[in-house]
Amino acid sequence: MKDINRALAALKPGDTYTLPDGDIIGNIVLPRGLSGSKGKFITIRGGEDTRIKAKDDRKAAIGGGGCKWLRLVGFSTVGGLNGVQVSQNGADYDPAKMIAHIYIVRVTAIDPVDDGIKANGGTDVHVHSCIVRGGRDQAIDFLGIDGGSIRRCDISGNPIAITTKGGCRRIDILRNTIRDCRDGLHIGERTAPQWQAPWTDYSAEGVDVRGNDISVTGNPIVASQALGIDPAQVMRDNALTTTKRARGQMAPLVEVNG
């Protein structure tokens, strides 16, 4: 782990670091504010069957604060409080402390304590072709993210598959497959005031939901404190199935609260 930490600390804009092959035992803490620059991403990629097996379930298997122009590509995590976490440093939405231009691609998160992939406080965050299995909270959790996407992910075994909240806006949720979860998508929900992004009064705004295949035991989609959700259009644009029954009737395919 010391060799990994030294290598990460030395990364500069445009660099690519390949994690060791096989199992890595321990949590990887990215250097605070690890940042590439425009057109020069820092890329951290998996080697042959790289699997980060967290030893401390109070921290993410791999994560860091204030990262910008960063790609995380092609590895697995096991355990940890969250599988992958990228977050702003603090709660004040200072651009210098926020995350920006983050791509998480072909990452598999297995059995985190809480979230599989968590991103909060920033702009331009993309999760693409990832797999999440298990956890007691969300598979993919966006909080206070302005601009980004969650695409082609495969999720199962979570209470909630995908959540966008706390002022998320301009997020595309496209062509994901969700199975064996309680709820599919939570578009907006109540958030503590200190985590609400300053650019909107809504918990979620301008979230585009299309082409998703969602089969759950509860509500496929719940919209709360969300702007711009047309339930009828969402039902036309997605394949939604629920096995939940309420008073002898099927649960709403798209439930709108507030």
N, C-alpha and C positions, 0 to 999 in steps of 0.2 A: 504493500500500500504506500510506503514511503516513496518508492520509485514513481508510482502513478502521481502522487501529489507533487513531486518535483517537476515532472513532465508537464502537468497541467499549469503549474505556476509560471512556466517558461513560455507558454503559448502566446503568439503574437498574431495580429490580423493576417488572414490568409493561410494560417497553419492548419494542418490536419494531424490529429493524434489518434492512433489506433490502439484501443485497449488490448490488454493481454488476452490470449486465447483461453477458453475454458472458464472455470469458476474463479471469481474474485471474491474473497471472503472479507466483508466489511462494507462500510458506507463510504461513498465517494462524495466529498464536499468540494464543489467547484469554487475556485478562488472568487472572492467577493468582487462583483463588477466585471467578471471575465467578459471581454468584449472584443469582437472584431471591428470592422469598419465597413462603410458602404462599399459593396462589391467585393469585400474581403472577409468572408465568414471565417470564424473559427469552427472547425468541424471535429467532433469527437465521435468516432465510429467504433463499432464492435469488431473484434477479430473473429477467429474461428470459434463459433458457438460461445461467444462471451456471455457470461451470466453473472450479474452482480448480486451476491447473496448477502443481504444486510445483516449485520450483527446487532445493531441497535434499532429497535422498533420505535424509538422516539424521534428518529430522523429519517428523511427520505433515503432510499437506497442510493440514489444519485440526485443531487440538487444544488442550487446556489441562488444567490440574490443579486439583482441588478444587472443580470447578463444581457448583452446586446449582440446582434449579428452572430448568432450561435446556432449551429446545427448539431443535433444528437441523433445518431443514425445506427440502426442495425445491431441492437443488443437486447438482452433480457434482464429483468430485475426480479428478485424473489424477496418478498417481505419488505421491511421498512415501514415507517409510518405512512409514507406514500412511495410509490415506485419511482416516479420522476417528478421533481418539483422545481419550478422556476418562479421566483417571486420578487416583488419589489422589496427594497430595503426600507422598512418602516411602513407607515400607513397614510402618508400625506400626499401621494401621487406627485411627488417631485420628479420631473422628467429625468433628472440626473440619477435618480435612484430606481426608476422603473425598469422593467424588462422591455425589450423591443427587438423585433425581427428574429423571432425564435422559430425554428423548425424542428419538430420531433417526428421522426420518420422511421417506420418499420421497427418500432420498439415494442417489446412484449413485457407486460407487467403482471406478475403472478402473485396472488395472495398478499397484497399490502394490508396493513391494518386499516387504513382509511381509503385513500384515493389511489387509483392506478397512475393517472397523469394529472398533475395539478399545475395550473398557471394563474397567477393573480397579480394585478396591478401593472398594466402595460399596454403596448400596442403591437399589432402585427404578429400574432402568434398562430402557428399552424401545426396541427396534429394530423398526420397522414399515414394510412395503412398500418395502424398500430393494433395490438391485441391486448385486451385486459380480461383477466380471469380472477374473480373473487375480490374481497374487500368489504368492509362494513358500511361504506359510504358511496361516493360516486366513482364510476370507472374513469370518467374524464370530467374535470371540474375547472371551468373558466370563471374567474371572478374579476370584475373590473377590467376587462380586456376590450380595447377599441380596435376593431379590425382583425380578422383572422378566419380560420376555418378548422373544421373537424370533418375529415373525409375518409371514406373507405375503411373505417375501423370495424373491428370484430369484437363484440363485447358480450360477456355472459357472466352470470353469477353475482350480480351486484344489486343492492337495493334500488339504486338509480343509475342508469347508464351514463347519461350526459346532462350536465347542468351548466347553464350560462346565466350569471346573476351579478348583482352588485354594480350594475351600470354597464354590462356587456352591450356592445352595439356593433353593427356591421359584421356579424359572424355568419358564415355559411356552414350549415350542418347538412352534409350531402353524402348519400349512398353508403351509409353505415348499416351494419347488420347487428341487431340486438336480440338476444335470446335469454330466457331463464332469469330475467330480472323482475323486480316488482314493478317499477315504472321505467319508461323509456327515456323521454326527454323532459327536463324541467327547464322551461324557458322563463327565466326570472323566478325569484322567490325572495322572501324576506331576508335582509342582510343587516348586520349591525351597522349603525350609522358611520362608524370610523372606516368601514371598508367600502362604502358607496363611492364610486367614481364621480368626480365633479362635473363631467361633461354631459350628464343627463340626469333627470329626476326619476327615470324609470329603472327598474331592476334589469330589464332587457329591452333593447330597441333595435329594430331592423335586423332580426335574426331570420335568415333564409333557410327553410327546412324543406328539402326535396329529395326524393329518390331513396329514402330510408326504408329498410325492411325491419319492422319492429313487432315482436311477438312477446308479450309480457303477461304477468298474472294480475297486474293492476292497471294503471292508466298509461297508455302508450305515450301521450303528450299532455303535460300540464303547463299552462301559461298563467303566470301570476305577476302582476305589476309589469306587464309587458305591452309594448306599443307595436302595432302593426301586424298582429296575428289574426288571420282570417281562418277560423276553424274549418269552414267548408273547403277552402282552398287547400289547407294542409291535408285534409283527408283525401282530396283528389291527387295530391302530389306524392303521397307516401303509402306504403302497404302497412296497415296497422291492424293488429289483432290483440284482443285481450280475453283472458279466461275469467276475469273477475265478474261477479254478479252482485248487483246491489238491488235489494227488494225485488228479486226475481228478474231483473233486467240487466242487460249487458252494461258495463261501465261506459261512460262517455269516452269515445275515441280521442277527442281533444277537449280537455276540461279547462275552462277559463275562469280564473279567480281574480277579481279586482282589476 
